[in-house]
Amino acid sequence: MTILRSSASYLGALLAVALSLQGCGGDDVPPLTLGVQRAFPNLSFTKPVAMLQAPGDSSRWFVVEQGGRVIVFNNDPATSSSSIFVDIIARVASGGEMGLLGMAFHPDFPGNPRVYLSYTNETSGRVSRISEFTLGVGGNLDPASEQILLVIDQPDTNHKGGNIAFGPDRFLYIGMGDGGGANDQHGLIGNGQLMTTLLGKMLRIDVSPATGYGIPPGNPFIGSPLCVPNITATQKCPEIYASGFRNPWRWSFDRKTGALWVGDVGQDAREEIDRVVRGGNYGWRCFEGTLLTTNVPCGSEPNLLPPVAEYGRSVGTSVTGGYVYRGQAIPGLFGRYVFGDYVSGRIWHFVTETQPTRQITGGFASGLSIASFGEGNDGELYVVDYGGLLYRLTGS
């Protein structure tokens, strides 16, 4: 059953129910103690924001550095060497919430040698770029092969989102923040609720055309002209898959069910986890989590969806989305959604069948600046510390 955000009174009742589900687990499971253990202790990185493996290849890891490099190294705990997979530092505007923010391998990689990068650029105005690169001599990405697929104007320097990933449907998903500033003060209703902009949205595009991109069947606004920069769109953008986001910082697909889980960073009061569906509107700037915002118009989009989980400033201030655990090393964690907070360093988990809206408390204090989580091809989870180190999630 879909639960909709429709009134303050209903939200009060919803929260009353959710208070009974507080905590890291909050359900009938044996106690589970999480921990982190240093992974690849002979390596360090500069402002890492993501780590991933190529499809079907567990022999190597790739680490995305915010400044504009991707580093590759062997999947050997004792390794002490790494190399540069691609360097586009000269093209990347980095700092704060800008930089090289996402990377995705084509699902058929390396048979299809294309890799996609998401980064901010200020060569001619501030924009986010989604670009396609191909392998060059030596098996690294060729910087000269760049084909820019999508350019999105950015009014401010924060709230860039930037994560990208291929879904189980083989289409490329792109998470974009609301464009920055505070309280989405863009236009009359804010970018999160404005369907003629790509900001504040989860996008879905088809990268199979020889040039450019296509719109996948089923996108909510398919049939409208493509939304391109420097042109004021008058029709709803066909690239949009879901809407109402402030800054979707790290999200993933459950490798078993295909469900899309998103961590959306809050403004002043709430951090939220959303289970995103096609056409869903997750409320920003009308709502921050389940908290109804006041004194700001936010349009008339109906059926705003509440988060699956949220937490307040007592336990964290900047959510980092994670993964549904599908590994074997921690049996008690299997099928549970794992996520964290960049500032407090806390890590939580809950059952994926949770109904909106769980109130999150407690958690494991890792002591890390959690920029991202990484999922190995074997389903095991890692934690990316923005300070430059990698950790493996453990449990007992």
Secondary structure as UniProt FT lines:
FT   HELIX           8..18
FT   HELIX           19..21
FT   STRAND          34..39
FT   TURN            41..42
FT   STRAND          48..52
FT   TURN            55..56
FT   STRAND          60..65
FT   TURN            66..68
FT   STRAND          69..74
FT   TURN            77..78
FT   STRAND          83..87
FT   HELIX           89..91
FT   TURN            96..97
FT   STRAND          100..105
FT   TURN            107..111
FT   STRAND          114..121
FT   TURN            123..124
FT   STRAND          127..135
FT   HELIX           137..139
FT   HELIX           143..145
FT   STRAND          147..153
FT   STRAND          164..166
FT   TURN            168..169
FT   STRAND          172..175
FT   TURN            183..184
FT   TURN            187..189
FT   HELIX           191..193
FT   TURN            195..196
FT   TURN            199..200
FT   STRAND          201..206
FT   TURN            217..218
FT   TURN            220..223
FT   TURN            229..230
FT   TURN            238..239
FT   STRAND          240..243
FT   STRAND          248..253
FT   TURN            255..257
FT   STRAND          260..264
FT   STRAND          271..276
FT   TURN            278..279
FT   TURN            284..286
FT   STRAND          287..288
FT   TURN            289..290
FT   STRAND          291..292
FT   STRAND          309..311
FT   TURN            313..315
FT   STRAND          319..324
FT   HELIX           331..333
FT   TURN            334..335
FT   STRAND          336..341
FT   TURN            342..344
FT   STRAND          346..351
FT   TURN            352..353
FT   STRAND          358..359
FT   STRAND          364..365
FT   STRAND          370..375
FT   TURN            377..378
FT   STRAND          381..385
FT   TURN            386..387
FT   STRAND          390..395
//
